[in-house]
Amino acid sequence: MTREDIHAAIIAALSNIAPDVELSSVGPNADLREALDIDSMDFLNFIMALHKKLGLDVPEKDYPKLVTLAGATAYLEQHLLQTRGWGGV
């Protein structure tokens, strides 16, 4: 799985939660909760969508690492590499 695959999974999950937001306008370091105007339940749905798409469990203590596009991509990339030994990321 590549970094681009991970980014696409993140964008797909966010698109389902905030379909009216132009995600290309969200900066890589913007707080997703603020930029997308989502609440904690929406953020949890985002985490669950990533779990379903990528098959990863994200511990609650790590949720803050997924609040930006850059942070989510880096975290998931590292997590996939550690748990699955997947290359190409």
N, CA, C and O atoms as a CHARMM CRD file, in Angstrom:
* protein
*
  356
    1    1 MET  N      0.86100  -1.17700   0.00000 PROA 1      0.00000
    2    1 MET  CA     0.00000   0.00000   0.00000 PROA 1      0.00000
    3    1 MET  C      0.89800   1.22900   0.00000 PROA 1      0.00000
    4    1 MET  O      1.82800   1.33800   0.79900 PROA 1      0.00000
    5    2 THR  N      0.60800   2.13000  -0.89200 PROA 2      0.00000
    6    2 THR  CA     1.42500   3.33100  -1.02100 PROA 2      0.00000
    7    2 THR  C      0.86100   4.47300  -0.18900 PROA 2      0.00000
    8    2 THR  O     -0.26600   4.41400   0.30300 PROA 2      0.00000
    9    3 ARG  N      1.67400   5.51200  -0.04600 PROA 3      0.00000
   10    3 ARG  CA     1.22300   6.73200   0.63800 PROA 3      0.00000
   11    3 ARG  C     -0.00900   7.29800  -0.07400 PROA 3      0.00000
   12    3 ARG  O     -0.92400   7.80800   0.57300 PROA 3      0.00000
   13    4 GLU  N     -0.02700   7.20800  -1.39800 PROA 4      0.00000
   14    4 GLU  CA    -1.16700   7.71100  -2.17400 PROA 4      0.00000
   15    4 GLU  C     -2.43000   6.90200  -1.88200 PROA 4      0.00000
   16    4 GLU  O     -3.52500   7.46100  -1.81700 PROA 4      0.00000
   17    5 ASP  N     -2.28000   5.58200  -1.70400 PROA 5      0.00000
   18    5 ASP  CA    -3.42200   4.73000  -1.34400 PROA 5      0.00000
   19    5 ASP  C     -3.98100   5.12100   0.02100 PROA 5      0.00000
   20    5 ASP  O     -5.19400   5.19100   0.21600 PROA 5      0.00000
   21    6 ILE  N     -3.07800   5.37200   0.95100 PROA 6      0.00000
   22    6 ILE  CA    -3.49300   5.77700   2.29500 PROA 6      0.00000
   23    6 ILE  C     -4.20700   7.12400   2.23600 PROA 6      0.00000
   24    6 ILE  O     -5.26500   7.30200   2.83900 PROA 6      0.00000
   25    7 HSD  N     -3.61900   8.06800   1.50400 PROA 7      0.00000
   26    7 HSD  CA    -4.23500   9.39300   1.37000 PROA 7      0.00000
   27    7 HSD  C     -5.61800   9.27600   0.72200 PROA 7      0.00000
   28    7 HSD  O     -6.55700   9.95200   1.14400 PROA 7      0.00000
   29    8 ALA  N     -5.74600   8.42900  -0.29100 PROA 8      0.00000
   30    8 ALA  CA    -7.03600   8.23000  -0.95400 PROA 8      0.00000
   31    8 ALA  C     -8.06700   7.64800   0.01400 PROA 8      0.00000
   32    8 ALA  O     -9.23700   8.03000  -0.02600 PROA 8      0.00000
   33    9 ALA  N     -7.64600   6.73200   0.87700 PROA 9      0.00000
   34    9 ALA  CA    -8.55100   6.15600   1.86900 PROA 9      0.00000
   35    9 ALA  C     -9.01900   7.22000   2.86300 PROA 9      0.00000
   36    9 ALA  O    -10.18100   7.23100   3.26700 PROA 9      0.00000
   37   10 ILE  N     -8.11700   8.10400   3.24900 PROA 10     0.00000
   38   10 ILE  CA    -8.46200   9.19000   4.16500 PROA 10     0.00000
   39   10 ILE  C     -9.46500  10.13400   3.50200 PROA 10     0.00000
   40   10 ILE  O    -10.47300  10.50000   4.10700 PROA 10     0.00000
   41   11 ILE  N     -9.19000  10.52300   2.27100 PROA 11     0.00000
   42   11 ILE  CA   -10.07900  11.43300   1.54500 PROA 11     0.00000
   43   11 ILE  C    -11.45300  10.80100   1.35700 PROA 11     0.00000
   44   11 ILE  O    -12.47200  11.47300   1.52000 PROA 11     0.00000
   45   12 ALA  N    -11.49000   9.51200   1.01400 PROA 12     0.00000
   46   12 ALA  CA   -12.77500   8.82300   0.83200 PROA 12     0.00000
   47   12 ALA  C    -13.58100   8.81600   2.13300 PROA 12     0.00000
   48   12 ALA  O    -14.78700   9.06100   2.12700 PROA 12     0.00000
   49   13 ALA  N    -12.90300   8.53300   3.24500 PROA 13     0.00000
   50   13 ALA  CA   -13.59800   8.51900   4.53600 PROA 13     0.00000
   51   13 ALA  C    -14.13100   9.90000   4.88800 PROA 13     0.00000
   52   13 ALA  O    -15.25900  10.03500   5.36300 PROA 13     0.00000
   53   14 LEU  N    -13.32200  10.91900   4.65500 PROA 14     0.00000
   54   14 LEU  CA   -13.75800  12.28900   4.95600 PROA 14     0.00000
   55   14 LEU  C    -14.87100  12.74400   4.02600 PROA 14     0.00000
   56   14 LEU  O    -15.75800  13.49000   4.44000 PROA 14     0.00000
   57   15 SER  N    -14.83500  12.30700   2.78600 PROA 15     0.00000
   58   15 SER  CA   -15.87200  12.68300   1.81600 PROA 15     0.00000
   59   15 SER  C    -17.23700  12.17400   2.24700 PROA 15     0.00000
   60   15 SER  O    -18.25200  12.83100   2.01300 PROA 15     0.00000
   61   16 ASN  N    -17.26400  11.00700   2.87500 PROA 16     0.00000
   62   16 ASN  CA   -18.53200  10.46400   3.35500 PROA 16     0.00000
   63   16 ASN  C    -19.05100  11.21400   4.57500 PROA 16     0.00000
   64   16 ASN  O    -20.25900  11.28800   4.79700 PROA 16     0.00000
   65   17 ILE  N    -18.14700  11.76000   5.35300 PROA 17     0.00000
   66   17 ILE  CA   -18.53700  12.46900   6.57200 PROA 17     0.00000
   67   17 ILE  C    -18.90900  13.91600   6.28200 PROA 17     0.00000
   68   17 ILE  O    -19.85000  14.44800   6.87000 PROA 17     0.00000
   69   18 ALA  N    -18.17600  14.55100   5.38000 PROA 18     0.00000
   70   18 ALA  CA   -18.41200  15.96000   5.04400 PROA 18     0.00000
   71   18 ALA  C    -18.50800  16.09500   3.52200 PROA 18     0.00000
   72   18 ALA  O    -17.60400  16.64000   2.88800 PROA 18     0.00000
   73   19 PRO  N    -19.60000  15.60000   2.93700 PROA 19     0.00000
   74   19 PRO  CA   -19.71000  15.57400   1.47200 PROA 19     0.00000
   75   19 PRO  C    -19.76700  16.94400   0.81000 PROA 19     0.00000
   76   19 PRO  O    -19.48000  17.06300  -0.38100 PROA 19     0.00000
   77   20 ASP  N    -20.12500  17.96200   1.55000 PROA 20     0.00000
   78   20 ASP  CA   -20.25800  19.29900   0.96700 PROA 20     0.00000
   79   20 ASP  C    -18.96500  20.10800   1.00500 PROA 20     0.00000
   80   20 ASP  O    -18.92000  21.22500   0.48800 PROA 20     0.00000
   81   21 VAL  N    -17.92700  19.56400   1.60400 PROA 21     0.00000
   82   21 VAL  CA   -16.66800  20.29200   1.74700 PROA 21     0.00000
   83   21 VAL  C    -15.73000  19.93300   0.60200 PROA 21     0.00000
   84   21 VAL  O    -15.58500  18.76400   0.24300 PROA 21     0.00000
   85   22 GLU  N    -15.10100  20.94900   0.03800 PROA 22     0.00000
   86   22 GLU  CA   -14.09200  20.74000  -1.00300 PROA 22     0.00000
   87   22 GLU  C    -12.78500  20.36500  -0.29900 PROA 22     0.00000
   88   22 GLU  O    -12.05900  21.22900   0.19200 PROA 22     0.00000
   89   23 LEU  N    -12.50300  19.06900  -0.26000 PROA 23     0.00000
   90   23 LEU  CA   -11.35700  18.59100   0.50900 PROA 23     0.00000
   91   23 LEU  C    -10.01900  19.04800  -0.05400 PROA 23     0.00000
   92   23 LEU  O     -9.02700  19.09900   0.67400 PROA 23     0.00000
   93   24 SER  N     -9.97900  19.37700  -1.33000 PROA 24     0.00000
   94   24 SER  CA    -8.71800  19.85600  -1.90500 PROA 24     0.00000
   95   24 SER  C     -8.32000  21.21100  -1.33300 PROA 24     0.00000
   96   24 SER  O     -7.16300  21.61700  -1.44900 PROA 24     0.00000
   97   25 SER  N     -9.26300  21.90800  -0.71900 PROA 25     0.00000
   98   25 SER  CA    -8.96100  23.20700  -0.12200 PROA 25     0.00000
   99   25 SER  C     -8.46700  23.09200   1.32200 PROA 25     0.00000
  100   25 SER  O     -8.07000  24.09000   1.92300 PROA 25     0.00000
  101   26 VAL  N     -8.49100  21.88700   1.87400 PROA 26     0.00000
  102   26 VAL  CA    -8.04400  21.66900   3.25400 PROA 26     0.00000
  103   26 VAL  C     -6.54000  21.43400   3.23200 PROA 26     0.00000
  104   26 VAL  O     -6.05500  20.50700   2.58300 PROA 26     0.00000
  105   27 GLY  N     -5.81300  22.27700   3.94100 PROA 27     0.00000
  106   27 GLY  CA    -4.35700  22.16500   4.00300 PROA 27     0.00000
  107   27 GLY  C     -3.91700  20.91200   4.73300 PROA 27     0.00000
  108   27 GLY  O     -4.67500  20.37400   5.54000 PROA 27     0.00000
  109   28 PRO  N     -2.71100  20.43400   4.47000 PROA 28     0.00000
  110   28 PRO  CA    -2.23600  19.19500   5.08600 PROA 28     0.00000
  111   28 PRO  C     -2.09900  19.28000   6.60700 PROA 28     0.00000
  112   28 PRO  O     -2.14300  18.25500   7.28700 PROA 28     0.00000
  113   29 ASN  N     -1.93600  20.47700   7.14000 PROA 29     0.00000
  114   29 ASN  CA    -1.76800  20.63400   8.58700 PROA 29     0.00000
  115   29 ASN  C     -2.95600  21.28700   9.27200 PROA 29     0.00000
  116   29 ASN  O     -2.89000  21.64200  10.44900 PROA 29     0.00000
  117   30 ALA  N     -4.04500  21.44400   8.52600 PROA 30     0.00000
  118   30 ALA  CA    -5.26100  22.02900   9.10700 PROA 30     0.00000
  119   30 ALA  C     -5.93800  21.00600  10.01400 PROA 30     0.00000
  120   30 ALA  O     -5.95500  19.81300   9.70900 PROA 30     0.00000
  121   31 ASP  N     -6.48700  21.46800  11.11200 PROA 31     0.00000
  122   31 ASP  CA    -7.24900  20.60900  12.00500 PROA 31     0.00000
  123   31 ASP  C     -8.52300  20.20400  11.27000 PROA 31     0.00000
  124   31 ASP  O     -9.35300  21.05400  10.94800 PROA 31     0.00000
  125   32 LEU  N     -8.68000  18.91600  11.00600 PROA 32     0.00000
  126   32 LEU  CA    -9.81100  18.43000  10.22400 PROA 32     0.00000
  127   32 LEU  C    -11.14900  18.73800  10.89200 PROA 32     0.00000
  128   32 LEU  O    -12.14100  19.00500  10.21300 PROA 32     0.00000
  129   33 ARG  N    -11.17300  18.70000  12.20400 PROA 33     0.00000
  130   33 ARG  CA   -12.43700  18.96500  12.90900 PROA 33     0.00000
  131   33 ARG  C    -12.90300  20.38400  12.66400 PROA 33     0.00000
  132   33 ARG  O    -14.09600  20.63300  12.49200 PROA 33     0.00000
  133   34 GLU  N    -11.96000  21.31500  12.64800 PROA 34     0.00000
  134   34 GLU  CA   -12.30900  22.71500  12.40300 PROA 34     0.00000
  135   34 GLU  C    -12.54900  22.97800  10.91900 PROA 34     0.00000
  136   34 GLU  O    -13.52600  23.62900  10.55000 PROA 34     0.00000
  137   35 ALA  N    -11.66300  22.47600  10.07300 PROA 35     0.00000
  138   35 ALA  CA   -11.75100  22.73600   8.64300 PROA 35     0.00000
  139   35 ALA  C    -13.02300  22.14800   8.02500 PROA 35     0.00000
  140   35 ALA  O    -13.59500  22.72300   7.09900 PROA 35     0.00000
  141   36 LEU  N    -13.45700  21.00000   8.54500 PROA 36     0.00000
  142   36 LEU  CA   -14.64900  20.33500   8.00800 PROA 36     0.00000
  143   36 LEU  C    -15.89100  20.58900   8.84800 PROA 36     0.00000
  144   36 LEU  O    -16.98700  20.15400   8.49500 PROA 36     0.00000
  145   37 ASP  N    -15.71900  21.29400   9.95900 PROA 37     0.00000
  146   37 ASP  CA   -16.80700  21.57200  10.89300 PROA 37     0.00000
  147   37 ASP  C    -17.50000  20.27500  11.31000 PROA 37     0.00000
  148   37 ASP  O    -18.71900  20.13700  11.20400 PROA 37     0.00000
  149   38 ILE  N    -16.68100  19.32200  11.78900 PROA 38     0.00000
  150   38 ILE  CA   -17.23100  18.05600  12.25100 PROA 38     0.00000
  151   38 ILE  C    -17.11900  17.96100  13.76300 PROA 38     0.00000
  152   38 ILE  O    -16.23300  18.55800  14.37500 PROA 38     0.00000
  153   39 ASP  N    -18.02500  17.20500  14.35200 PROA 39     0.00000
  154   39 ASP  CA   -18.00900  17.04000  15.79800 PROA 39     0.00000
  155   39 ASP  C    -17.28400  15.74900  16.17300 PROA 39     0.00000
  156   39 ASP  O    -16.76900  15.04300  15.30600 PROA 39     0.00000
  157   40 SER  N    -17.25000  15.45500  17.44400 PROA 40     0.00000
  158   40 SER  CA   -16.50600  14.28400  17.91300 PROA 40     0.00000
  159   40 SER  C    -17.09000  12.97700  17.38300 PROA 40     0.00000
  160   40 SER  O    -16.35300  12.01800  17.15300 PROA 40     0.00000
  161   41 MET  N    -18.40000  12.93200  17.19000 PROA 41     0.00000
  162   41 MET  CA   -19.01700  11.72700  16.64300 PROA 41     0.00000
  163   41 MET  C    -18.62000  11.53300  15.17800 PROA 41     0.00000
  164   41 MET  O    -18.34600  10.41400  14.74600 PROA 41     0.00000
  165   42 ASP  N    -18.59100  12.62600  14.42300 PROA 42     0.00000
  166   42 ASP  CA   -18.13600  12.54700  13.03200 PROA 42     0.00000
  167   42 ASP  C    -16.67800  12.09400  12.97400 PROA 42     0.00000
  168   42 ASP  O    -16.30800  11.29200  12.11600 PROA 42     0.00000
  169   43 PHE  N    -15.85900  12.60400  13.88000 PROA 43     0.00000
  170   43 PHE  CA   -14.45200  12.21100  13.90400 PROA 43     0.00000
  171   43 PHE  C    -14.32200  10.72600  14.22500 PROA 43     0.00000
  172   43 PHE  O    -13.48600  10.03600  13.64100 PROA 43     0.00000
  173   44 LEU  N    -15.13800  10.23300  15.14600 PROA 44     0.00000
  174   44 LEU  CA   -15.13200   8.81100  15.46500 PROA 44     0.00000
  175   44 LEU  C    -15.56900   7.99000  14.24700 PROA 44     0.00000
  176   44 LEU  O    -15.01400   6.92300  13.98500 PROA 44     0.00000
  177   45 ASN  N    -16.55600   8.48500  13.50900 PROA 45     0.00000
  178   45 ASN  CA   -16.97700   7.80500  12.27600 PROA 45     0.00000
  179   45 ASN  C    -15.84300   7.77600  11.25200 PROA 45     0.00000
  180   45 ASN  O    -15.69800   6.79800  10.51900 PROA 45     0.00000
  181   46 PHE  N    -15.05200   8.82200  11.19900 PROA 46     0.00000
  182   46 PHE  CA   -13.87000   8.87100  10.33800 PROA 46     0.00000
  183   46 PHE  C    -12.88400   7.77200  10.73200 PROA 46     0.00000
  184   46 PHE  O    -12.37800   7.05400   9.86900 PROA 46     0.00000
  185   47 ILE  N    -12.61400   7.63900  12.01600 PROA 47     0.00000
  186   47 ILE  CA   -11.69700   6.61200  12.51800 PROA 47     0.00000
  187   47 ILE  C    -12.23800   5.22100  12.17200 PROA 47     0.00000
  188   47 ILE  O    -11.48600   4.34500  11.74400 PROA 47     0.00000
  189   48 MET  N    -13.53600   5.02800  12.36000 PROA 48     0.00000
  190   48 MET  CA   -14.14500   3.72800  12.07600 PROA 48     0.00000
  191   48 MET  C    -14.10400   3.41400  10.58000 PROA 48     0.00000
  192   48 MET  O    -13.90900   2.26000  10.19700 PROA 48     0.00000
  193   49 ALA  N    -14.28500   4.42300   9.73800 PROA 49     0.00000
  194   49 ALA  CA   -14.20300   4.21400   8.28900 PROA 49     0.00000
  195   49 ALA  C    -12.79300   3.80100   7.88900 PROA 49     0.00000
  196   49 ALA  O    -12.62200   2.94000   7.02600 PROA 49     0.00000
  197   50 LEU  N    -11.78600   4.40500   8.50400 PROA 50     0.00000
  198   50 LEU  CA   -10.40800   4.01400   8.22600 PROA 50     0.00000
  199   50 LEU  C    -10.15500   2.57500   8.68500 PROA 50     0.00000
  200   50 LEU  O     -9.47200   1.80600   8.00800 PROA 50     0.00000
  201   51 HSD  N    -10.71200   2.23000   9.83200 PROA 51     0.00000
  202   51 HSD  CA   -10.58300   0.85700  10.32800 PROA 51     0.00000
  203   51 HSD  C    -11.17900  -0.12800   9.32200 PROA 51     0.00000
  204   51 HSD  O    -10.57400  -1.15400   9.01000 PROA 51     0.00000
  205   52 LYS  N    -12.34700   0.18800   8.83000 PROA 52     0.00000
  206   52 LYS  CA   -13.02900  -0.69900   7.88100 PROA 52     0.00000
  207   52 LYS  C    -12.24800  -0.80300   6.56500 PROA 52     0.00000
  208   52 LYS  O    -12.09200  -1.89400   6.01900 PROA 52     0.00000
  209   53 LYS  N    -11.76700   0.32000   6.06700 PROA 53     0.00000
  210   53 LYS  CA   -11.06100   0.34700   4.78600 PROA 53     0.00000
  211   53 LYS  C     -9.67500  -0.28300   4.87600 PROA 53     0.00000
  212   53 LYS  O     -9.27000  -1.02100   3.97700 PROA 53     0.00000
  213   54 LEU  N     -8.95000  -0.00100   5.94700 PROA 54     0.00000
  214   54 LEU  CA    -7.55600  -0.42600   6.05300 PROA 54     0.00000
  215   54 LEU  C     -7.35200  -1.62900   6.97200 PROA 54     0.00000
  216   54 LEU  O     -6.28200  -2.23700   6.97800 PROA 54     0.00000
  217   55 GLY  N     -8.38600  -1.97000   7.75000 PROA 55     0.00000
  218   55 GLY  CA    -8.25500  -3.09600   8.66500 PROA 55     0.00000
  219   55 GLY  C     -7.33900  -2.82700   9.84200 PROA 55     0.00000
  220   55 GLY  O     -6.72600  -3.74700  10.38500 PROA 55     0.00000
  221   56 LEU  N     -7.24600  -1.56800  10.23500 PROA 56     0.00000
  222   56 LEU  CA    -6.37100  -1.17500  11.34500 PROA 56     0.00000
  223   56 LEU  C     -7.18000  -0.74500  12.55200 PROA 56     0.00000
  224   56 LEU  O     -8.19700  -0.06100  12.43500 PROA 56     0.00000
  225   57 ASP  N     -6.70900  -1.15900  13.70400 PROA 57     0.00000
  226   57 ASP  CA    -7.27300  -0.65200  14.94500 PROA 57     0.00000
  227   57 ASP  C     -6.44400   0.54900  15.37200 PROA 57     0.00000
  228   57 ASP  O     -5.22300   0.45700  15.49200 PROA 57     0.00000
  229   58 VAL  N     -7.10400   1.66500  15.59700 PROA 58     0.00000
  230   58 VAL  CA    -6.43200   2.86800  16.06700 PROA 58     0.00000
  231   58 VAL  C     -6.83600   3.06300  17.52500 PROA 58     0.00000
  232   58 VAL  O     -7.99900   3.35000  17.80900 PROA 58     0.00000
  233   59 PRO  N     -5.89700   2.91100  18.44500 PROA 59     0.00000
  234   59 PRO  CA    -6.23200   3.10600  19.85800 PROA 59     0.00000
  235   59 PRO  C     -6.67300   4.55200  20.12000 PROA 59     0.00000
  236   59 PRO  O     -6.18500   5.48600  19.48400 PROA 59     0.00000
  237   60 GLU  N     -7.58100   4.71400  21.04400 PROA 60     0.00000
  238   60 GLU  CA    -8.10800   6.04400  21.35600 PROA 60     0.00000
  239   60 GLU  C     -6.99600   7.02400  21.70800 PROA 60     0.00000
  240   60 GLU  O     -7.09800   8.21000  21.39200 PROA 60     0.00000
  241   61 LYS  N     -5.94800   6.55400  22.34900 PROA 61     0.00000
  242   61 LYS  CA    -4.83700   7.44400  22.71800 PROA 61     0.00000
  243   61 LYS  C     -4.14600   8.02500  21.48700 PROA 61     0.00000
  244   61 LYS  O     -3.47400   9.05200  21.58700 PROA 61     0.00000
  245   62 ASP  N     -4.30100   7.38500  20.33000 PROA 62     0.00000
  246   62 ASP  CA    -3.66800   7.85400  19.10100 PROA 62     0.00000
  247   62 ASP  C     -4.57300   8.73800  18.24200 PROA 62     0.00000
  248   62 ASP  O     -4.12700   9.24600  17.21300 PROA 62     0.00000
  249   63 TYR  N     -5.81100   8.92900  18.63200 PROA 63     0.00000
  250   63 TYR  CA    -6.72900   9.76300  17.83800 PROA 63     0.00000
  251   63 TYR  C     -6.15100  11.14400  17.53100 PROA 63     0.00000
  252   63 TYR  O     -6.31300  11.62900  16.41100 PROA 63     0.00000
  253   64 PRO  N     -5.47900  11.79700  18.49200 PROA 64     0.00000
  254   64 PRO  CA    -4.92600  13.12700  18.18800 PROA 64     0.00000
  255   64 PRO  C     -3.91800  13.12500  17.03600 PROA 64     0.00000
  256   64 PRO  O     -3.68000  14.16600  16.42400 PROA 64     0.00000
  257   65 LYS  N     -3.33500  11.98800  16.74300 PROA 65     0.00000
  258   65 LYS  CA    -2.37400  11.91000  15.64800 PROA 65     0.00000
  259   65 LYS  C     -3.04500  11.93500  14.28100 PROA 65     0.00000
  260   65 LYS  O     -2.37100  12.05400  13.25800 PROA 65     0.00000
  261   66 LEU  N     -4.38100  11.82400  14.26000 PROA 66     0.00000
  262   66 LEU  CA    -5.11800  11.77400  13.00300 PROA 66     0.00000
  263   66 LEU  C     -5.94600  13.03300  12.75500 PROA 66     0.00000
  264   66 LEU  O     -6.86100  13.00600  11.93100 PROA 66     0.00000
  265   67 VAL  N     -5.65400  14.12100  13.43600 PROA 67     0.00000
  266   67 VAL  CA    -6.48200  15.32000  13.29200 PROA 67     0.00000
  267   67 VAL  C     -6.10700  16.19400  12.10200 PROA 67     0.00000
  268   67 VAL  O     -6.81400  17.15500  11.80000 PROA 67     0.00000
  269   68 THR  N     -5.00400  15.87600  11.42000 PROA 68     0.00000
  270   68 THR  CA    -4.64500  16.59200  10.19700 PROA 68     0.00000
  271   68 THR  C     -4.44900  15.56700   9.08100 PROA 68     0.00000
  272   68 THR  O     -4.22200  14.38700   9.34700 PROA 68     0.00000
  273   69 LEU  N     -4.53600  16.01800   7.85100 PROA 69     0.00000
  274   69 LEU  CA    -4.29100  15.10800   6.72900 PROA 69     0.00000
  275   69 LEU  C     -2.87300  14.56500   6.77200 PROA 69     0.00000
  276   69 LEU  O     -2.65800  13.36800   6.58300 PROA 69     0.00000
  277   70 ALA  N     -1.90400  15.44100   7.02100 PROA 70     0.00000
  278   70 ALA  CA    -0.50400  15.01100   7.07500 PROA 70     0.00000
  279   70 ALA  C     -0.27600  14.04000   8.22800 PROA 70     0.00000
  280   70 ALA  O      0.39700  13.02200   8.07000 PROA 70     0.00000
  281   71 GLY  N     -0.83800  14.36100   9.38000 PROA 71     0.00000
  282   71 GLY  CA    -0.68000  13.49700  10.54700 PROA 71     0.00000
  283   71 GLY  C     -1.33300  12.14100  10.35400 PROA 71     0.00000
  284   71 GLY  O     -0.75500  11.11300  10.70500 PROA 71     0.00000
  285   72 ALA  N     -2.53300  12.13600   9.79700 PROA 72     0.00000
  286   72 ALA  CA    -3.23900  10.87600   9.56100 PROA 72     0.00000
  287   72 ALA  C     -2.48000  10.01100   8.56900 PROA 72     0.00000
  288   72 ALA  O     -2.34400   8.80400   8.76900 PROA 72     0.00000
  289   73 THR  N     -1.99000  10.62000   7.50600 PROA 73     0.00000
  290   73 THR  CA    -1.24400   9.86700   6.49900 PROA 73     0.00000
  291   73 THR  C      0.02200   9.27300   7.11100 PROA 73     0.00000
  292   73 THR  O      0.30500   8.09000   6.92100 PROA 73     0.00000
  293   74 ALA  N      0.77200  10.07300   7.83100 PROA 74     0.00000
  294   74 ALA  CA     2.02000   9.59500   8.44000 PROA 74     0.00000
  295   74 ALA  C      1.74900   8.49700   9.46500 PROA 74     0.00000
  296   74 ALA  O      2.44300   7.48100   9.49000 PROA 74     0.00000
  297   75 TYR  N      0.74400   8.70300  10.30500 PROA 75     0.00000
  298   75 TYR  CA     0.41900   7.70600  11.33100 PROA 75     0.00000
  299   75 TYR  C      0.01800   6.38600  10.69200 PROA 75     0.00000
  300   75 TYR  O      0.53400   5.32900  11.05800 PROA 75     0.00000
  301   76 LEU  N     -0.90300   6.44800   9.73600 PROA 76     0.00000
  302   76 LEU  CA    -1.38500   5.22200   9.11200 PROA 76     0.00000
  303   76 LEU  C     -0.29000   4.52100   8.32300 PROA 76     0.00000
  304   76 LEU  O     -0.21400   3.29200   8.31600 PROA 76     0.00000
  305   77 GLU  N      0.54900   5.29200   7.66400 PROA 77     0.00000
  306   77 GLU  CA     1.66500   4.72100   6.92400 PROA 77     0.00000
  307   77 GLU  C      2.57600   3.93900   7.88000 PROA 77     0.00000
  308   77 GLU  O      2.93100   2.79200   7.60600 PROA 77     0.00000
  309   78 GLN  N      2.94200   4.55300   8.97700 PROA 78     0.00000
  310   78 GLN  CA     3.80800   3.91300   9.95900 PROA 78     0.00000
  311   78 GLN  C      3.12600   2.71100  10.60400 PROA 78     0.00000
  312   78 GLN  O      3.74300   1.66300  10.79200 PROA 78     0.00000
  313   79 HSD  N      1.85800   2.87200  10.93700 PROA 79     0.00000
  314   79 HSD  CA     1.09600   1.80200  11.59200 PROA 79     0.00000
  315   79 HSD  C      0.97300   0.58800  10.66600 PROA 79     0.00000
  316   79 HSD  O      1.12800  -0.54900  11.11100 PROA 79     0.00000
  317   80 LEU  N      0.69700   0.82400   9.39400 PROA 80     0.00000
  318   80 LEU  CA     0.61700  -0.28100   8.43700 PROA 80     0.00000
  319   80 LEU  C      1.95800  -0.98600   8.29800 PROA 80     0.00000
  320   80 LEU  O      2.02200  -2.21400   8.23500 PROA 80     0.00000
  321   81 LEU  N      3.00600  -0.21600   8.25100 PROA 81     0.00000
  322   81 LEU  CA     4.34100  -0.79000   8.11300 PROA 81     0.00000
  323   81 LEU  C      4.68700  -1.65400   9.32700 PROA 81     0.00000
  324   81 LEU  O      5.21900  -2.75400   9.18200 PROA 81     0.00000
  325   82 GLN  N      4.38300  -1.15000  10.51200 PROA 82     0.00000
  326   82 GLN  CA     4.69600  -1.87900  11.74400 PROA 82     0.00000
  327   82 GLN  C      3.83300  -3.12300  11.92200 PROA 82     0.00000
  328   82 GLN  O      4.33400  -4.17500  12.32000 PROA 82     0.00000
  329   83 THR  N      2.54900  -3.00800  11.63100 PROA 83     0.00000
  330   83 THR  CA     1.64500  -4.12500  11.90600 PROA 83     0.00000
  331   83 THR  C      1.58500  -5.14000  10.78500 PROA 83     0.00000
  332   83 THR  O      1.32300  -6.32000  11.01600 PROA 83     0.00000
  333   84 ARG  N      1.82700  -4.68000   9.57800 PROA 84     0.00000
  334   84 ARG  CA     1.68100  -5.57700   8.44200 PROA 84     0.00000
  335   84 ARG  C      2.97900  -5.80800   7.68700 PROA 84     0.00000
  336   84 ARG  O      3.07700  -6.72800   6.87500 PROA 84     0.00000
  337   85 GLY  N      3.98100  -4.96600   7.95700 PROA 85     0.00000
  338   85 GLY  CA     5.21800  -5.08800   7.22200 PROA 85     0.00000
  339   85 GLY  C      5.05600  -4.71900   5.75800 PROA 85     0.00000
  340   85 GLY  O      5.83600  -5.14400   4.90600 PROA 85     0.00000
  341   86 TRP  N      4.01200  -3.90800   5.47100 PROA 86     0.00000
  342   86 TRP  CA     3.74200  -3.52700   4.08900 PROA 86     0.00000
  343   86 TRP  C      4.80300  -2.57400   3.59900 PROA 86     0.00000
  344   86 TRP  O      5.17400  -1.62900   4.29400 PROA 86     0.00000
  345   87 GLY  N      5.27500  -2.81500   2.43700 PROA 87     0.00000
  346   87 GLY  CA     6.25000  -1.93000   1.82100 PROA 87     0.00000
  347   87 GLY  C      5.58000  -0.96400   0.89600 PROA 87     0.00000
  348   87 GLY  O      4.35500  -0.93500   0.78200 PROA 87     0.00000
  349   88 GLY  N      6.38900  -0.17000   0.23300 PROA 88     0.00000
  350   88 GLY  CA     5.86400   0.76700  -0.73800 PROA 88     0.00000
  351   88 GLY  C      5.29500   2.02900  -0.15500 PROA 88     0.00000
  352   88 GLY  O      4.71300   2.85000  -0.86400 PROA 88     0.00000
  353   89 VAL  N      5.46600   2.18500   1.15400 PROA 89     0.00000
  354   89 VAL  CA     4.93900   3.39900   1.78700 PROA 89     0.00000
  355   89 VAL  C      6.04900   4.28900   2.23700 PROA 89     0.00000
  356   89 VAL  O      5.79700   5.35800   2.79200 PROA 89     0.00000
